[in-house]
Amino acid sequence: MKIHLQTPEEVRPQIWKELGRASLDRHHEWRTPVLASTDAKGLADARTVVLRQADAVAGHLEIYTDKRSPKVAQLQAQPLATMVFWSARLSWQLRARVRFSVMTAGPHVASLWQNVKQSPAAGDYLSPNVPGAALPAALSGAPDQNQDPVGNPEAAHGFAVLRAQVLEMDWLELSRNGHRRAQLTASTWDWLTP
């Protein structure tokens, strides 16, 4: 179902409403945006991530990751990045320019880990293998037989939270009646040529 919005006062809260829905609904198209960061060579490095939380009041988004992941080092070295969302249902593209902070410890991380460690996803953060590391041929494509992540939820984990403070959004709506595009920050709004 397409949403017809006319003014910035309507569009801004609807964007955040959709982001909030996406953080809760596995089937929402904005649930899995593309995160583009900069690698050590200065090249763009993009990957799909899972949106876990959207806070319209604070203006931030959160995703989970393994603290040993290459994207963590990239975002610590260069915290400015872009997240791209596309919804065919809405015919909306959203590009969010963000500044990341990496949280590997503290009450917020500990609280989230309490829920994650009870889920099948716990194994992702308990693996002795660093994300992206080559596997021995004998283990290629097979789960690590030397770990029991669900049976040992107190094992050292690599769980981390990436918090993206939204600096600017570029919203594009595709429509047969005419495309619309806007650039917005927390306090500004400009209509742009699509």
Sequence and secondary structure as in RCSB ss.txt:
>XXXX:A:sequence
MKIHLQTPEEVRPQIWKELGRASLDRHHEWRTPVLASTDAKGLADARTVVLRQADAVAGHLEIYTDKRSPKVAQL
QAQPLATMVFWSARLSWQLRARVRFSVMTAGPHVASLWQNVKQSPAAGDYLSPNVPGAALPAALSGAPDQNQDPV
GNPEAAHGFAVLRAQVLEMDWLELSRNGHRRAQLTASTWDWLTP
>XXXX:A:secstr
      SHHHHHHHHHHHHHHHHH TTSGGGS EEEEE TTS EEEEE  EEEEETTTTEEEEEEETTSHHHHHH
HH  EEEEEEEETTTTEEEEEEEEEEEE SSHHHHHHHHHHTTSTTHHHHH SS TT    TTTTTS  TT  TT
T TTS   EEEEEEEEEEEEEEE  TT  EEEEE SS EEEE  
